């Protein structure tokens, strides 16, 4: 087998593996970000529905 063809095969395999790793990382980070965003929105909705959140509690505790 020609050494040039073998080197090209190795390089293309490495490139494919790296492409899959980067793609998997991007998908993972996107899923984590979406889940975190949903959690923050739910926490914000719970705080606004509970009467104003921490600032209101601090003011009432000082008075």
Sine and cosine of phi, psi and omega as CSV:
sin_phi,cos_phi,sin_psi,cos_psi,sin_omega,cos_omega
0.00,0.00,0.64,-0.77,-0.02,-1.00
-0.93,0.38,0.74,-0.67,0.00,-1.00
-0.87,0.49,-0.51,0.86,0.01,-1.00
-0.92,0.39,-0.67,0.74,0.02,-1.00
-0.91,0.41,-0.62,0.78,0.02,-1.00
-0.91,0.42,-0.68,0.74,0.02,-1.00
-0.90,0.43,-0.65,0.76,0.03,-1.00
-0.90,0.44,-0.63,0.78,0.03,-1.00
-0.90,0.43,-0.67,0.74,0.02,-1.00
-0.91,0.41,-0.71,0.70,-0.01,-1.00
-0.89,0.45,-0.65,0.76,0.01,-1.00
-0.93,0.37,-0.58,0.82,0.05,-1.00
-0.91,0.40,-0.69,0.73,0.03,-1.00
-0.89,0.45,-0.67,0.75,0.01,-1.00
-0.89,0.46,-0.65,0.76,0.01,-1.00
-0.91,0.41,-0.68,0.73,0.02,-1.00
-0.89,0.46,-0.70,0.71,0.02,-1.00
-0.89,0.45,-0.64,0.77,0.03,-1.00
-0.88,0.47,-0.68,0.73,0.02,-1.00
-0.92,0.40,-0.63,0.77,0.03,-1.00
-0.90,0.44,-0.70,0.71,0.00,-1.00
-0.92,0.40,-0.68,0.74,0.02,-1.00
-0.88,0.47,-0.69,0.72,0.04,-1.00
-0.89,0.47,-0.64,0.77,0.03,-1.00
-0.90,0.43,-0.67,0.75,0.01,-1.00
-0.91,0.42,-0.68,0.74,0.03,-1.00
-0.90,0.45,-0.69,0.73,0.02,-1.00
-0.87,0.50,-0.75,0.67,-0.01,-1.00
-0.91,0.42,-0.58,0.82,0.04,-1.00
-0.91,0.42,-0.67,0.74,0.01,-1.00
-0.91,0.42,-0.69,0.72,0.01,-1.00
-0.89,0.45,-0.68,0.73,0.00,-1.00
-0.90,0.44,-0.68,0.74,0.00,-1.00
-0.90,0.44,-0.66,0.75,0.01,-1.00
-0.92,0.40,-0.66,0.75,0.02,-1.00
-0.92,0.40,-0.63,0.77,0.02,-1.00
-0.89,0.45,-0.68,0.73,0.02,-1.00
-0.89,0.45,-0.65,0.76,0.01,-1.00
-0.91,0.42,-0.65,0.76,0.03,-1.00
-0.91,0.41,-0.64,0.77,0.02,-1.00
-0.91,0.42,-0.64,0.77,0.03,-1.00
-0.92,0.40,-0.63,0.78,0.02,-1.00
-0.92,0.39,-0.64,0.77,0.02,-1.00
-0.91,0.41,-0.65,0.76,0.03,-1.00
-0.91,0.41,-0.62,0.79,0.02,-1.00
-0.92,0.38,-0.63,0.77,0.01,-1.00
-0.93,0.37,-0.68,0.73,-0.03,-1.00
-0.94,0.34,-0.51,0.86,0.04,-1.00
-0.98,0.21,-0.27,0.96,-0.05,-1.00
-1.00,-0.06,0.13,0.99,0.08,-1.00
0.97,-0.24,0.39,0.92,0.14,-0.99
0.92,-0.39,-0.19,0.98,0.10,-0.99
0.99,0.13,-0.45,-0.89,-0.13,-0.99
-0.91,0.41,-0.66,0.75,-0.06,-1.00
-0.85,0.52,-0.66,0.75,0.01,-1.00
-0.91,0.41,-0.66,0.75,0.00,-1.00
-0.91,0.41,-0.65,0.76,0.00,-1.00
-0.90,0.43,-0.67,0.75,0.01,-1.00
-0.90,0.43,-0.68,0.73,-0.02,-1.00
-0.93,0.36,-0.50,0.87,0.02,-1.00
-0.95,0.30,-0.51,0.86,-0.01,-1.00
-0.98,0.22,-0.45,0.89,-0.10,-1.00
-0.98,0.20,0.00,0.00,0.00,0.00
